[in-house]
Amino acid sequence: MTTPSPIRILYFTNSLGAGGAERQLLYLLRGLDRTRYAPMVATVYGESYLAAHYKPDLEALNIPIYSLEHGKGVPGRLGALARYAALMWRFRPHIVQGILHYANLIARVMRPVVPPHKLITSVRERYTPNQLRSERLTHWLNGTILLNSTGLLDHMAEGAHLPRQKLRVI
């Protein structure tokens, strides 16, 4: 009997700065069964833009890290989107978990042009009116949206008009 290949998961976040979402990602990756799952981390912004506080911890776990090196203006955005598409075609993850608003948005808008995968995004804080609008316009590209409180569930359901059956509190 052959051993099944590990499930490839791309964890996609804005940066590896010293924040709560990044710390939770590290805790998750430390406990992940590497015989069953093959994780990779991608960031929107590179070290030249934001600090990479948790990068050494991820490197110690032998987890590949990739940055879209998002730059300024339209050329910076387009370059980041092209690098995301290239990464997705090369890594071909089974699951993408977006962490934080901008990473979620990129993962959603690029979904139609990259290999098929399950997309899970997460919300960890109250969103601005512009962020709520982008959630409302793009949530249909998403599978599940994870939230870290029931208050956020109400905020996203009412503020972005998201279907409650798509929202999960963990």
C-alpha positions as CSV (number, residue, x, y, z in Angstrom):
1,M,0.0,0.0,0.0
2,T,1.4,3.4,-1.0
3,T,1.4,6.4,1.3
4,P,-0.8,9.2,0.1
5,S,0.9,12.4,-0.9
6,P,0.6,15.2,1.7
7,I,-2.1,17.8,1.2
8,R,-0.5,21.0,-0.1
9,I,-1.6,24.1,1.8
10,L,-0.7,27.6,1.0
11,Y,-1.0,30.0,4.0
12,F,-1.2,33.5,2.4
13,T,-0.8,36.6,4.6
14,N,0.1,40.2,4.3
15,S,3.5,39.9,6.0
16,L,5.4,38.1,8.8
17,G,5.4,41.1,11.1
18,A,5.0,40.9,14.8
19,G,1.3,40.6,14.9
20,G,-1.4,38.3,16.4
21,A,-2.4,36.7,13.1
22,E,1.2,36.0,12.3
23,R,1.8,34.5,15.7
24,Q,-1.3,32.3,15.4
25,L,0.0,31.1,12.0
26,L,3.3,30.1,13.6
27,Y,1.4,28.2,16.3
28,L,-0.7,26.4,13.7
29,L,2.4,25.5,11.6
30,R,4.3,24.2,14.7
31,G,1.5,21.7,15.4
32,L,0.8,20.6,11.8
33,D,1.4,17.0,11.0
34,R,3.9,17.2,8.2
35,T,3.4,13.7,7.1
36,R,-0.2,14.6,6.1
37,Y,0.3,18.3,5.1
38,A,2.9,20.1,3.1
39,P,2.6,23.8,4.1
40,M,4.0,26.8,2.3
41,V,3.7,30.5,3.4
42,A,3.4,33.4,1.0
43,T,3.3,37.0,1.9
44,V,2.0,40.0,0.0
45,Y,4.8,42.3,1.1
46,G,8.5,41.6,1.3
47,E,10.9,42.4,4.0
48,S,11.8,45.7,2.3
49,Y,8.3,46.9,3.0
50,L,7.4,45.3,6.3
51,A,9.4,43.5,9.0
52,A,9.6,39.7,8.9
53,H,9.5,39.1,12.6
54,Y,8.4,35.4,12.3
55,K,10.5,34.5,9.3
56,P,13.3,32.8,11.3
57,D,10.8,30.7,13.2
58,L,9.2,29.5,10.0
59,E,12.6,28.8,8.5
60,A,13.5,26.7,11.5
61,L,10.4,24.6,10.7
62,N,11.7,24.1,7.2
63,I,8.6,25.7,5.8
64,P,9.1,27.4,2.4
65,I,8.4,31.1,2.4
66,Y,7.6,33.1,-0.7
67,S,6.9,36.9,-1.1
68,L,4.9,38.6,-3.8
69,E,7.1,41.7,-3.2
70,H,4.1,43.9,-3.7
71,G,5.4,47.3,-4.9
72,K,3.8,50.7,-5.1
73,G,1.1,51.8,-7.6
74,V,-0.4,49.9,-10.4
75,P,2.8,48.3,-11.6
76,G,3.4,47.0,-8.0
77,R,0.0,45.5,-7.8
78,L,0.2,43.9,-11.3
79,G,3.6,42.4,-10.5
80,A,2.3,41.0,-7.2
81,L,-0.7,39.4,-9.0
82,A,1.5,37.9,-11.7
83,R,3.8,36.4,-9.0
84,Y,0.8,35.0,-7.1
85,A,-0.4,33.3,-10.3
86,A,3.1,31.9,-11.0
87,L,3.4,30.6,-7.4
88,M,-0.1,29.0,-7.6
89,W,0.7,27.2,-10.9
90,R,4.1,26.0,-9.5
91,F,3.0,24.9,-6.0
92,R,-0.6,23.8,-7.0
93,P,-2.0,23.9,-3.5
94,H,-5.1,21.8,-2.6
95,I,-6.0,24.5,-0.1
96,V,-5.3,28.2,0.2
97,Q,-6.0,29.9,3.5
98,G,-6.0,33.7,3.2
99,I,-5.1,35.6,6.4
100,L,-5.9,39.3,6.6
101,H,-7.8,41.5,4.3
102,Y,-5.4,42.2,1.4
103,A,-4.2,38.6,1.1
104,N,-7.8,37.5,1.1
105,L,-8.7,39.9,-1.6
106,I,-5.8,38.8,-3.9
107,A,-6.6,35.1,-3.3
108,R,-10.2,35.7,-4.3
109,V,-9.7,37.9,-7.4
110,M,-7.0,35.5,-8.7
111,R,-9.0,32.3,-8.1
112,P,-10.5,32.1,-11.6
113,V,-7.0,32.1,-13.3
114,V,-5.1,29.7,-11.1
115,P,-5.4,25.9,-10.6
116,P,-8.5,24.7,-8.7
117,H,-8.3,24.7,-5.0
118,K,-10.4,25.1,-1.8
119,L,-10.2,28.7,-0.6
120,I,-10.7,29.6,3.0
121,T,-10.2,33.2,4.1
122,S,-10.2,34.7,7.6
123,V,-11.2,38.0,9.3
124,R,-9.6,38.9,12.6
125,E,-10.8,42.5,13.1
126,R,-13.6,44.9,12.2
127,Y,-13.4,46.1,8.6
128,T,-13.6,49.6,7.3
129,P,-16.5,50.5,4.9
130,N,-14.2,50.0,1.9
131,Q,-13.1,46.6,3.1
132,L,-16.7,45.6,3.7
133,R,-17.5,46.6,0.2
134,S,-14.7,44.5,-1.2
135,E,-15.9,41.5,0.9
136,R,-19.4,42.0,-0.5
137,L,-18.2,42.1,-4.1
138,T,-15.8,39.1,-3.9
139,H,-17.1,36.7,-1.3
140,W,-18.7,34.6,-4.0
141,L,-15.2,33.5,-5.0
142,N,-14.6,32.1,-1.5
143,G,-15.5,28.9,0.2
144,T,-15.5,29.5,3.9
145,I,-14.7,32.7,5.9
146,L,-13.3,32.1,9.3
147,L,-13.8,34.6,12.1
148,N,-12.4,34.8,15.6
149,S,-15.5,36.1,17.4
150,T,-19.3,36.1,17.1
151,G,-19.1,39.9,17.1
152,L,-17.2,39.7,13.8
153,L,-19.8,37.3,12.5
154,D,-22.5,39.9,12.9
155,H,-20.2,42.6,11.6
156,M,-19.5,40.7,8.4
157,A,-23.0,39.4,7.9
158,E,-24.6,42.7,8.4
159,G,-21.9,45.1,7.2
160,A,-20.8,43.2,4.1
161,H,-24.2,41.4,3.6
162,L,-22.4,38.0,3.6
163,P,-24.5,34.8,3.9
164,R,-24.2,33.5,7.5
165,Q,-23.8,29.9,6.3
166,K,-20.5,30.8,4.8
167,L,-19.1,32.3,8.0
168,R,-17.5,30.1,10.7
169,V,-16.4,31.3,14.2
170,I,-13.3,29.5,15.5
